[in-house]
Amino acid sequence: MTKQNKSGNSLILRDFSELRKQWQREGQEVYQNVNDRVMSLAECLPVLKDRVVLEIGSNSSLHTVLAAQHAKQVIAVEPDADFYMQAVEFTQACGVDNVVLFHGSLQEFFDKNLHEKYGVDSVLAVRVLYHLPAQSTKFLKDSVLPKCKSAFLVSRENKKHKPQNIFNLHKAKHIRKYLMSAGFEMHNIHCRADIPNDVKVIAKK
Ligand SMILES: C[S@@+](CC[C@H](N)C(=O)[O-])C[C@H]1O[C@@H](n2cnc3c(N)ncnc32)[C@H](O)[C@@H]1O
């Protein structure tokens, strides 16, 4: 794969698909895929223009690299070692220079005070918030989101409730409440009828 440095969605998606095939052959766990959900997500990413974005649960960094086309910087947090290594490979192949990959949990990121160090001013979290420990989602709401200017949170409405999911962040209406309690005033919900159960909450101050 040639270095391409932010050369547009279609090339990024094509190159990701190629790498993903290699990861499958090597028997690594593979999660992200290029599909309609990704296309629909990519349409909304300009909301992160010029922001310093904390991406929570970035997996193999497909969304990270797409977001990096708009953001000033994306700091991508991923605890799983295989997914993290896939992200290293993909971001290097794309030649992006405004992505930082953090190998660890969101709580470890917060414990090192890295949100302050990087000056995070936006959050991107795709189908992940309801998996996180209550402590991390509480800290995000109380200490990080109040300092943010924009947030793009994607939920799966049909996700089962989990005990640690104290803010019910598997439903868009609860995500809106969560964001509003962190000072967000303007919020839009983008839904596409052809992608059931996938709800995107975009909030700005
Ligand atoms: C359902 S996947 C979603 C991945 C990606 N956001 C997407 O939509 O393709 C959840 C991701 O969150 C990561 N994750 C799980 N617990 C986490 C934690 N405590 N902090 C940060 N990421 C976490 C997982 O390793 C996984 O990559």
The ligand as a Gaussian input file, in Angstrom:
#p B3LYP/6-31G(d) Opt

LIG

0 1
 C      -18.346000      -2.392000      19.988000
 S      -16.680000      -1.932000      19.692000
 C      -16.870000      -0.411000      18.754000
 C      -15.616000      -0.062000      18.006000
 C      -15.714000       1.185000      17.129000
 N      -16.003000       2.366000      17.891000
 C      -16.715000       0.973000      16.016000
 O      -17.832000       1.445000      16.088000
 O      -16.340000       0.296000      15.056000
 C      -16.137000      -1.360000      21.254000
 C      -14.666000      -0.948000      21.272000
 O      -14.400000      -0.306000      22.523000
 C      -13.215000      -0.826000      23.056000
 N      -13.291000      -0.721000      24.521000
 C      -13.806000      -1.623000      25.397000
 N      -13.671000      -1.195000      26.646000
 C      -13.058000       0.015000      26.581000
 C      -12.603000       0.953000      27.561000
 N      -12.779000       0.719000      28.853000
 N      -12.005000       2.093000      27.138000
 C      -11.850000       2.336000      25.810000
 N      -12.236000       1.472000      24.843000
 C      -12.831000       0.336000      25.214000
 C      -13.180000      -2.279000      22.549000
 O      -11.898000      -2.861000      22.610000
 C      -13.710000      -2.102000      21.131000
 O      -12.687000      -1.779000      20.216000

